Amino acid sequence: MARGEQDARLYAPAVDNNREPILAVLRKVMPAPGAILEIASGSGQHASWFAPEFPEHRWAPSDFDPGNLASIDAWALEAERESGAGNILPARVVDASQADWPVSDIADDLVLMFSANMIHIAPWSAGLGLLAGAGHLLPDQGLLFLYGPFLRNGQPATESDAEFDRSLKARNPSWGLRDLDQVVAAAQEQGLELAEQLDMPVGNLSLIFRSR
């Protein structure tokens, strides 16, 4: 699909920088074939990049904003045209802060939930909802993969993270970087144990939680 008037795709430049490091982690931790639910897919670039790498899995992108669904589906169509992979499901609206998610079509074979750069650009209620949803939906030994910047002992890891945190709170006081220990503790309350913590470029982390 040529980028032009009829192209619904949105573009997030950060994806070009983080997709290869995230893919390396996915290759390391990916469970046996099943369904993958992505929370806060945004533009849809991650789904279009990762899903063809795991053709035996079904990738289910979602977003809080219905306005992003057309972009997600357009990126999925482009991925199918380029790679032949047709394993990206139609995008769906999921509000992580709400209890009922429209996931009945994938619930029986869900093996992994993935969310990048979401919990700091949303109220903490959405982060808690994401963890609760993962605890409820994932089977025993299912995985939740969170990626993004986190506070360490209540402090930003880098000066750029500190500036980012201030900018987020200026945009919305309910946003901001979340403390790693707080996230881990909240996950444990939902039956999710931190299995791996991996350092990523520019001070980000990949957190792999395993469902008990």
Stockholm file with secondary structure:
# STOCKHOLM 1.0

chainA/1-212         MARGEQDARLYAPAVDNNREPILAVLRKVMPAPGAILEIASGSGQHASWFAPEFPEHRWAPSDFDPGNLASIDAWALEAERESGAGNILPARVVDASQADWPVSDIADDLVLMFSANMIHIAPWSAGLGLLAGAGHLLPDQGLLFLYGPFLRNGQPATESDAEFDRSLKARNPSWGLRDLDQVVAAAQEQGLELAEQLDMPVGNLSLIFRSR
#=GR chainA/1-212 SS CCSSTTCCCCCCHHHHHHHHHHHHHHHHHCCSSCEEEESCCTTSHHHHHHGGGCTTSEEEEEESCGGGHHHHHHHHHHHHHHHCCCCBCCCEECCTTSSCCSCTTTGGGEEEEEEESCTTSSCHHHHHHHHHHHHHHSCTTCEEEEEECCBBTTBCSSHHHHHHHHHHHHHCTTCCCCBHHHHHHHHHHTTEEEEEEEECGGGCEEEEEEEC
#=GC SS_cons         CCSSTTCCCCCCHHHHHHHHHHHHHHHHHCCSSCEEEESCCTTSHHHHHHGGGCTTSEEEEEESCGGGHHHHHHHHHHHHHHHCCCCBCCCEECCTTSSCCSCTTTGGGEEEEEEESCTTSSCHHHHHHHHHHHHHHSCTTCEEEEEECCBBTTBCSSHHHHHHHHHHHHHCTTCCCCBHHHHHHHHHHTTEEEEEEEECGGGCEEEEEEEC
//
